[in-house]
Amino acid sequence: MSEQDHEAPDIPGLTIGISGPSRRRLTHRLISLGLRMHGARTLYIRPGSRVDVSLLDGLVFAGGTHVHPSHFGQKPEVTARYDEQRDTTDWELLGQAEALGLPVLGICRGAQLINIFRGGSLCQNVTPLRVNTRHRPLLLPLQTVRVVRGTRLASVMLGPSIGANRIHSQAIKQLGRHLRVVAIDNDLFVQAIENTQGQWLMGVQWHPEYLLYHPLHRRLFGCLVDAARELKLARLEGRYPNDSRVRAADDDAEGP
């Protein structure tokens, strides 16, 4: 995807859902801006909302409260806020997106949720385990993220590393089904994951919405919109859902 205006056709009604907490915050408005900059409309989805996902062209799972550890077979090990209604809503949305082959981008909590949905687990507190990286949150892109060559993320970031921010205290531990690690930090904690089969799906541990002034981080939103546009065209041209690229990666994912 180029930072110039898209040469791809402008499709009226190209809509990407943004799943977040009950109260919409600045971070969600920035995600919406990042998507609208690339030609998409957005729909904000609150916990408990009843949404016909088949009318959407993609989904973003935003950051926020921790996913309750019961969803990956653990008890809470840290003091944290949980939103189990949001967990349930996001889980249902992920399942529908997978069944429909919709493009998905997970940010921070969203990346962790994707991993848990696929049967993976989390380290609930990485802060005391850090040796080579800062222990405090960073809003500016002062964390070095190393990108795996030959991955979708590498084609987005156009290089072997990038500066990113860090607001999280949890990290992916056991990797879920049909996922691969595509970026790590200097302490080797997972910073990004991708699907290995099925729909366009990516999760990043940092917050690109706070870095929209950086062209490479804007590209994350642009590539999601490009994937949504491609799927929309396939639907309009009758190439969906028989195209094997948009089949669900795993039909037997268990619920929370």
Secondary structure as UniProt FT lines:
FT   TURN            12..13
FT   STRAND          15..19
FT   HELIX           26..36
FT   TURN            37..39
FT   STRAND          41..45
FT   TURN            47..48
FT   HELIX           53..55
FT   STRAND          58..61
FT   HELIX           69..72
FT   HELIX           84..100
FT   STRAND          104..107
FT   HELIX           109..117
FT   TURN            118..119
FT   STRAND          122..123
FT   HELIX           127..129
FT   STRAND          138..147
FT   TURN            149..150
FT   HELIX           152..157
FT   STRAND          161..166
FT   STRAND          171..172
FT   TURN            177..178
FT   STRAND          179..184
FT   TURN            186..187
FT   STRAND          190..195
FT   STRAND          201..204
FT   HELIX           208..211
FT   TURN            212..213
FT   HELIX           215..236
FT   TURN            237..238
FT   TURN            240..242
FT   HELIX           244..246
FT   TURN            251..252
//
